[in-house]
Amino acid sequence: MLIHFETQSDLEDAIETLVKQDKRLRPVLEVTGMPALRQREPGFAGLAAIVCGQQLSTASAAAIWGRVSKAFDPFHHDAIGKARADRLGRLGLSAAKIKTLKHIARELAAERLNLHVLANEEADIAHNTLTALPGIGPWTADIYLLFCLGHGDAWPAGDLAVQEAVKIGLGLKERPTAKQMAPLAEPWRPLRGAAAHLWWAYYRVLKKREGVIAAS
């Protein structure tokens, strides 16, 4: 069953379902309060913004994406496909990210890729479609599915904040790896995306508590 988060109410209903199914999540929700739905623009612009922010601080990612999106307004895959690599580089994009964006632009132009239809595929299938693209790793794929398409079962297993929150919230001895995160999230299908929102909210609370994460 495919579930999408289009409104805050959708997310809240999903989280209420989760905490009834898995009683371990109730104390987490009591600490965080109801998380806010996080949404980004779908399509090429949304995916490009995520690619631009890979392995960068939030501030650096926002600065680079601000320059790129301003330079190509309206932002369209045809413009990126035709843009000179040196121009993109001057905007702050690395050679690897330029290569990734240009490849995606070519796939979209040739209609071999449709980023919107991924919302109607099972999360794992959509994830595999995206990670088959050069330069698109598991984290980028899952963030696109969750935030841009509102895919209810997208699970960002490689996100360090989610891993740390799961470790503390479930009382694990060590932070789980991306591989270990998969079985941990099985009880939350088909609402793993809602669980991710909850764990991010929990991580933000933990960060505000001085010394909690450092001592864990």
BASEVO-349358 format. One record per residue (C-alpha): residue in three letters; residue number from 1; x, y, z. Coordinates in Angstrom, 3 decimals, decimal comma. Layout:
<atoms>
<atom tiba="ALA" mido="NUM" east="X" north="Y" up="Z"/>
...
</atoms>
This chain:
<atoms>
<atom tiba="MET" mido="1" east="0,000" north="0,000" up="0,000"/>
<atom tiba="LEU" mido="2" east="1,435" north="3,350" up="-1,099"/>
<atom tiba="ILE" mido="3" east="1,050" north="6,262" up="1,307"/>
<atom tiba="HIS" mido="4" east="1,960" north="9,885" up="0,615"/>
<atom tiba="PHE" mido="5" east="2,396" north="12,815" up="2,954"/>
<atom tiba="GLU" mido="6" east="0,805" north="15,805" up="1,255"/>
<atom tiba="THR" mido="7" east="-0,329" north="17,667" up="4,362"/>
<atom tiba="GLN" mido="8" east="0,648" north="17,996" up="8,002"/>
<atom tiba="SER" mido="9" east="-2,470" north="16,013" up="8,851"/>
<atom tiba="ASP" mido="10" east="-1,214" north="13,100" up="6,738"/>
<atom tiba="LEU" mido="11" east="2,011" north="12,991" up="8,733"/>
<atom tiba="GLU" mido="12" east="0,236" north="13,265" up="12,071"/>
<atom tiba="ASP" mido="13" east="-2,126" north="10,407" up="11,213"/>
<atom tiba="ALA" mido="14" east="0,844" north="8,261" up="10,194"/>
<atom tiba="ILE" mido="15" east="2,774" north="8,972" up="13,388"/>
<atom tiba="GLU" mido="16" east="-0,260" north="8,226" up="15,551"/>
<atom tiba="THR" mido="17" east="-0,549" north="4,892" up="13,741"/>
<atom tiba="LEU" mido="18" east="3,138" north="4,188" up="14,329"/>
<atom tiba="VAL" mido="19" east="3,104" north="4,856" up="18,062"/>
<atom tiba="LYS" mido="20" east="0,112" north="2,531" up="18,439"/>
<atom tiba="GLN" mido="21" east="1,910" north="-0,222" up="16,530"/>
<atom tiba="ASP" mido="22" east="5,297" north="0,210" up="18,210"/>
<atom tiba="LYS" mido="23" east="5,092" north="1,272" up="21,850"/>
<atom tiba="ARG" mido="24" east="8,809" north="2,144" up="21,852"/>
<atom tiba="LEU" mido="25" east="7,964" north="5,229" up="19,808"/>
<atom tiba="ARG" mido="26" east="5,457" north="6,704" up="22,252"/>
<atom tiba="PRO" mido="27" east="8,149" north="8,064" up="24,639"/>
<atom tiba="VAL" mido="28" east="9,979" north="9,538" up="21,647"/>
<atom tiba="LEU" mido="29" east="6,852" north="11,401" up="20,527"/>
<atom tiba="GLU" mido="30" east="6,265" north="12,620" up="24,066"/>
<atom tiba="VAL" mido="31" east="9,725" north="14,205" up="24,016"/>
<atom tiba="THR" mido="32" east="9,496" north="15,737" up="20,550"/>
<atom tiba="GLY" mido="33" east="5,876" north="16,692" up="20,181"/>
<atom tiba="MET" mido="34" east="4,382" north="16,246" up="16,729"/>
<atom tiba="PRO" mido="35" east="7,043" north="16,840" up="14,045"/>
<atom tiba="ALA" mido="36" east="6,403" north="19,260" up="11,203"/>
<atom tiba="LEU" mido="37" east="6,132" north="17,932" up="7,673"/>
<atom tiba="ARG" mido="38" east="9,254" north="18,726" up="5,679"/>
<atom tiba="GLN" mido="39" east="8,670" north="19,382" up="1,978"/>
<atom tiba="ARG" mido="40" east="10,797" north="20,418" up="-0,982"/>
<atom tiba="GLU" mido="41" east="10,111" north="21,159" up="-4,630"/>
<atom tiba="PRO" mido="42" east="9,675" north="17,954" up="-6,694"/>
<atom tiba="GLY" mido="43" east="11,201" north="17,226" up="-10,075"/>
<atom tiba="PHE" mido="44" east="14,617" north="18,178" up="-11,403"/>
<atom tiba="ALA" mido="45" east="14,919" north="21,324" up="-9,287"/>
<atom tiba="GLY" mido="46" east="14,298" north="19,420" up="-6,072"/>
<atom tiba="LEU" mido="47" east="16,748" north="16,659" up="-6,905"/>
<atom tiba="ALA" mido="48" east="19,359" north="19,159" up="-8,098"/>
<atom tiba="ALA" mido="49" east="19,116" north="21,077" up="-4,824"/>
<atom tiba="ILE" mido="50" east="19,761" north="17,871" up="-2,880"/>
<atom tiba="VAL" mido="51" east="22,708" north="16,970" up="-5,121"/>
<atom tiba="CYS" mido="52" east="24,172" north="20,454" up="-4,624"/>
<atom tiba="GLY" mido="53" east="24,011" north="19,947" up="-0,862"/>
<atom tiba="GLN" mido="54" east="25,665" north="16,540" up="-0,713"/>
<atom tiba="GLN" mido="55" east="28,396" north="16,342" up="1,946"/>
<atom tiba="LEU" mido="56" east="28,153" north="20,050" up="2,743"/>
<atom tiba="SER" mido="57" east="26,996" north="22,042" up="5,730"/>
<atom tiba="THR" mido="58" east="23,469" north="23,430" up="5,573"/>
<atom tiba="ALA" mido="59" east="24,803" north="26,953" up="5,130"/>
<atom tiba="SER" mido="60" east="27,218" north="26,033" up="2,327"/>
<atom tiba="ALA" mido="61" east="24,569" north="23,983" up="0,542"/>
<atom tiba="ALA" mido="62" east="22,074" north="26,841" up="0,707"/>
<atom tiba="ALA" mido="63" east="24,635" north="29,339" up="-0,617"/>
<atom tiba="ILE" mido="64" east="25,588" north="27,199" up="-3,606"/>
<atom tiba="TRP" mido="65" east="22,013" north="26,313" up="-4,458"/>
<atom tiba="GLY" mido="66" east="21,086" north="29,972" up="-4,180"/>
<atom tiba="ARG" mido="67" east="23,702" north="30,892" up="-6,803"/>
<atom tiba="VAL" mido="68" east="22,795" north="28,005" up="-9,108"/>
<atom tiba="SER" mido="69" east="19,040" north="28,531" up="-8,977"/>
<atom tiba="LYS" mido="70" east="19,465" north="32,286" up="-9,509"/>
<atom tiba="ALA" mido="71" east="21,747" north="31,755" up="-12,498"/>
<atom tiba="PHE" mido="72" east="19,216" north="29,446" up="-14,151"/>
<atom tiba="ASP" mido="73" east="15,798" north="30,949" up="-13,597"/>
<atom tiba="PRO" mido="74" east="13,504" north="29,264" up="-14,428"/>
<atom tiba="PHE" mido="75" east="15,461" north="26,162" up="-13,446"/>
<atom tiba="HIS" mido="76" east="15,072" north="23,509" up="-16,156"/>
<atom tiba="HIS" mido="77" east="17,032" north="20,422" up="-17,103"/>
<atom tiba="ASP" mido="78" east="17,559" north="21,683" up="-20,675"/>
<atom tiba="ALA" mido="79" east="19,429" north="24,738" up="-19,381"/>
<atom tiba="ILE" mido="80" east="21,717" north="22,630" up="-17,192"/>
<atom tiba="GLY" mido="81" east="22,279" north="20,172" up="-20,012"/>
<atom tiba="LYS" mido="82" east="23,495" north="22,985" up="-22,274"/>
<atom tiba="ALA" mido="83" east="25,448" north="24,935" up="-19,659"/>
<atom tiba="ARG" mido="84" east="29,248" north="24,984" up="-19,819"/>
<atom tiba="ALA" mido="85" east="30,938" north="23,024" up="-17,076"/>
<atom tiba="ASP" mido="86" east="33,237" north="25,930" up="-16,222"/>
<atom tiba="ARG" mido="87" east="30,229" north="28,204" up="-15,667"/>
<atom tiba="LEU" mido="88" east="28,678" north="25,665" up="-13,296"/>
<atom tiba="GLY" mido="89" east="32,010" north="25,301" up="-11,530"/>
<atom tiba="ARG" mido="90" east="32,232" north="29,038" up="-10,884"/>
<atom tiba="LEU" mido="91" east="28,880" north="28,790" up="-9,101"/>
<atom tiba="GLY" mido="92" east="30,463" north="26,404" up="-6,596"/>
<atom tiba="LEU" mido="93" east="29,617" north="22,988" up="-8,011"/>
<atom tiba="SER" mido="94" east="32,272" north="20,287" up="-7,942"/>
<atom tiba="ALA" mido="95" east="33,202" north="18,374" up="-11,091"/>
<atom tiba="ALA" mido="96" east="31,425" north="15,286" up="-9,728"/>
<atom tiba="LYS" mido="97" east="28,200" north="17,177" up="-9,046"/>
<atom tiba="ILE" mido="98" east="28,298" north="18,813" up="-12,474"/>
<atom tiba="LYS" mido="99" east="28,651" north="15,388" up="-14,057"/>
<atom tiba="THR" mido="100" east="25,705" north="14,086" up="-12,026"/>
<atom tiba="LEU" mido="101" east="23,415" north="16,993" up="-12,884"/>
<atom tiba="LYS" mido="102" east="24,269" north="16,836" up="-16,571"/>
<atom tiba="HIS" mido="103" east="23,619" north="13,101" up="-16,691"/>
<atom tiba="ILE" mido="104" east="20,216" north="13,524" up="-15,037"/>
<atom tiba="ALA" mido="105" east="19,426" north="16,380" up="-17,432"/>
<atom tiba="ARG" mido="106" east="20,216" north="14,145" up="-20,428"/>
<atom tiba="GLU" mido="107" east="18,092" north="11,307" up="-19,064"/>
<atom tiba="LEU" mido="108" east="15,154" north="13,664" up="-18,536"/>
<atom tiba="ALA" mido="109" east="15,544" north="15,246" up="-21,973"/>
<atom tiba="ALA" mido="110" east="15,574" north="11,801" up="-23,593"/>
<atom tiba="GLU" mido="111" east="12,529" north="10,792" up="-21,493"/>
<atom tiba="ARG" mido="112" east="14,384" north="7,817" up="-20,088"/>
<atom tiba="LEU" mido="113" east="13,751" north="9,155" up="-16,585"/>
<atom tiba="ASN" mido="114" east="10,599" north="10,536" up="-14,989"/>
<atom tiba="LEU" mido="115" east="11,162" north="11,815" up="-11,479"/>
<atom tiba="HIS" mido="116" east="7,489" north="12,309" up="-10,716"/>
<atom tiba="VAL" mido="117" east="6,294" north="8,742" up="-11,387"/>
<atom tiba="LEU" mido="118" east="8,626" north="7,478" up="-8,672"/>
<atom tiba="ALA" mido="119" east="5,976" north="8,566" up="-6,189"/>
<atom tiba="ASN" mido="120" east="3,761" north="5,766" up="-7,451"/>
<atom tiba="GLU" mido="121" east="6,384" north="3,043" up="-7,077"/>
<atom tiba="GLU" mido="122" east="7,210" north="1,065" up="-3,960"/>
<atom tiba="ALA" mido="123" east="9,845" north="2,883" up="-1,925"/>
<atom tiba="ASP" mido="124" east="12,559" north="0,282" up="-2,449"/>
<atom tiba="ILE" mido="125" east="11,966" north="0,156" up="-6,227"/>
<atom tiba="ALA" mido="126" east="12,009" north="3,949" up="-6,539"/>
<atom tiba="HIS" mido="127" east="15,152" north="4,032" up="-4,400"/>
<atom tiba="ASN" mido="128" east="16,892" north="1,592" up="-6,758"/>
<atom tiba="THR" mido="129" east="15,854" north="3,608" up="-9,816"/>
<atom tiba="LEU" mido="130" east="17,491" north="6,718" up="-8,406"/>
<atom tiba="THR" mido="131" east="20,649" north="5,071" up="-7,097"/>
<atom tiba="ALA" mido="132" east="21,231" north="3,588" up="-10,560"/>
<atom tiba="LEU" mido="133" east="21,979" north="7,152" up="-11,709"/>
<atom tiba="PRO" mido="134" east="25,659" north="8,160" up="-11,492"/>
<atom tiba="GLY" mido="135" east="26,324" north="10,302" up="-8,433"/>
<atom tiba="ILE" mido="136" east="23,012" north="9,543" up="-6,729"/>
<atom tiba="GLY" mido="137" east="23,685" north="7,636" up="-3,526"/>
<atom tiba="PRO" mido="138" east="21,196" north="6,084" up="-1,100"/>
<atom tiba="TRP" mido="139" east="20,906" north="9,210" up="1,070"/>
<atom tiba="THR" mido="140" east="20,162" north="11,504" up="-1,875"/>
<atom tiba="ALA" mido="141" east="17,591" north="9,059" up="-3,249"/>
<atom tiba="ASP" mido="142" east="15,769" north="8,709" up="0,055"/>
<atom tiba="ILE" mido="143" east="15,736" north="12,440" up="0,778"/>
<atom tiba="TYR" mido="144" east="14,242" north="13,101" up="-2,665"/>
<atom tiba="LEU" mido="145" east="11,578" north="10,427" up="-2,228"/>
<atom tiba="LEU" mido="146" east="10,639" north="11,626" up="1,243"/>
<atom tiba="PHE" mido="147" east="10,794" north="15,412" up="0,993"/>
<atom tiba="CYS" mido="148" east="10,116" north="16,042" up="-2,698"/>
<atom tiba="LEU" mido="149" east="7,598" north="13,291" up="-3,410"/>
<atom tiba="GLY" mido="150" east="6,190" north="12,799" up="0,087"/>
<atom tiba="HIS" mido="151" east="6,760" north="9,050" up="-0,169"/>
<atom tiba="GLY" mido="152" east="5,431" north="7,631" up="3,068"/>
<atom tiba="ASP" mido="153" east="7,769" north="4,639" up="3,190"/>
<atom tiba="ALA" mido="154" east="11,071" north="6,237" up="2,195"/>
<atom tiba="TRP" mido="155" east="13,684" north="5,364" up="4,812"/>
<atom tiba="PRO" mido="156" east="16,974" north="7,354" up="4,941"/>
<atom tiba="ALA" mido="157" east="18,988" north="4,566" up="6,525"/>
<atom tiba="GLY" mido="158" east="22,275" north="6,335" up="5,869"/>
<atom tiba="ASP" mido="159" east="21,373" north="9,603" up="7,576"/>
<atom tiba="LEU" mido="160" east="23,682" north="10,087" up="10,569"/>
<atom tiba="ALA" mido="161" east="21,154" north="12,121" up="12,559"/>
<atom tiba="VAL" mido="162" east="18,493" north="9,429" up="12,199"/>
<atom tiba="GLN" mido="163" east="21,024" north="6,745" up="13,100"/>
<atom tiba="GLU" mido="164" east="22,081" north="8,601" up="16,253"/>
<atom tiba="ALA" mido="165" east="18,488" north="9,236" up="17,284"/>
<atom tiba="VAL" mido="166" east="17,567" north="5,582" up="16,772"/>
<atom tiba="LYS" mido="167" east="20,577" north="4,509" up="18,830"/>
<atom tiba="ILE" mido="168" east="19,565" north="6,648" up="21,790"/>
<atom tiba="GLY" mido="169" east="15,811" north="6,234" up="21,431"/>
<atom tiba="LEU" mido="170" east="15,967" north="2,454" up="21,234"/>
<atom tiba="GLY" mido="171" east="18,753" north="2,117" up="23,790"/>
<atom tiba="LEU" mido="172" east="21,308" north="0,568" up="21,432"/>
<atom tiba="LYS" mido="173" east="24,943" north="0,255" up="22,471"/>
<atom tiba="GLU" mido="174" east="26,306" north="1,596" up="19,197"/>
<atom tiba="ARG" mido="175" east="25,022" north="3,778" up="16,389"/>
<atom tiba="PRO" mido="176" east="23,558" north="1,421" up="13,770"/>
<atom tiba="THR" mido="177" east="25,028" north="1,308" up="10,293"/>
<atom tiba="ALA" mido="178" east="22,899" north="1,891" up="7,208"/>
<atom tiba="LYS" mido="179" east="22,745" north="-1,868" up="6,736"/>
<atom tiba="GLN" mido="180" east="21,595" north="-2,398" up="10,328"/>
<atom tiba="MET" mido="181" east="18,992" north="0,350" up="10,005"/>
<atom tiba="ALA" mido="182" east="17,018" north="-1,632" up="7,431"/>
<atom tiba="PRO" mido="183" east="15,840" north="-4,433" up="9,758"/>
<atom tiba="LEU" mido="184" east="15,328" north="-1,952" up="12,596"/>
<atom tiba="ALA" mido="185" east="12,798" north="-0,104" up="10,446"/>
<atom tiba="GLU" mido="186" east="10,864" north="-3,169" up="9,289"/>
<atom tiba="PRO" mido="187" east="8,191" north="-2,776" up="12,005"/>
<atom tiba="TRP" mido="188" east="7,429" north="0,707" up="10,673"/>
<atom tiba="ARG" mido="189" east="6,537" north="-0,258" up="7,095"/>
<atom tiba="PRO" mido="190" east="4,748" north="1,230" up="5,153"/>
<atom tiba="LEU" mido="191" east="5,260" north="4,369" up="7,245"/>
<atom tiba="ARG" mido="192" east="9,041" north="4,469" up="7,547"/>
<atom tiba="GLY" mido="193" east="9,003" north="8,031" up="6,230"/>
<atom tiba="ALA" mido="194" east="6,901" north="9,127" up="9,177"/>
<atom tiba="ALA" mido="195" east="9,312" north="7,345" up="11,503"/>
<atom tiba="ALA" mido="196" east="12,168" north="9,276" up="9,891"/>
<atom tiba="HIS" mido="197" east="10,404" north="12,583" up="10,604"/>
<atom tiba="LEU" mido="198" east="9,988" north="11,503" up="14,216"/>
<atom tiba="TRP" mido="199" east="13,630" north="10,497" up="14,609"/>
<atom tiba="TRP" mido="200" east="14,874" north="13,759" up="13,077"/>
<atom tiba="ALA" mido="201" east="12,729" north="15,665" up="15,541"/>
<atom tiba="TYR" mido="202" east="14,155" north="13,561" up="18,371"/>
<atom tiba="TYR" mido="203" east="17,702" north="14,274" up="17,216"/>
<atom tiba="ARG" mido="204" east="17,034" north="18,019" up="17,252"/>
<atom tiba="VAL" mido="205" east="15,790" north="17,749" up="20,836"/>
<atom tiba="LEU" mido="206" east="18,874" north="15,776" up="21,813"/>
<atom tiba="LYS" mido="207" east="21,170" north="18,381" up="20,265"/>
<atom tiba="LYS" mido="208" east="19,605" north="21,047" up="22,436"/>
<atom tiba="ARG" mido="209" east="20,301" north="19,031" up="25,555"/>
<atom tiba="GLU" mido="210" east="23,880" north="19,889" up="26,361"/>
<atom tiba="GLY" mido="211" east="26,161" north="16,892" up="26,442"/>
<atom tiba="VAL" mido="212" east="23,550" north="14,229" up="25,634"/>
<atom tiba="ILE" mido="213" east="24,940" north="13,191" up="22,267"/>
<atom tiba="ALA" mido="214" east="28,566" north="13,822" up="23,155"/>
<atom tiba="ALA" mido="215" east="28,261" north="11,551" up="26,179"/>
<atom tiba="SER" mido="216" east="26,456" north="8,780" up="24,334"/>
</atoms>
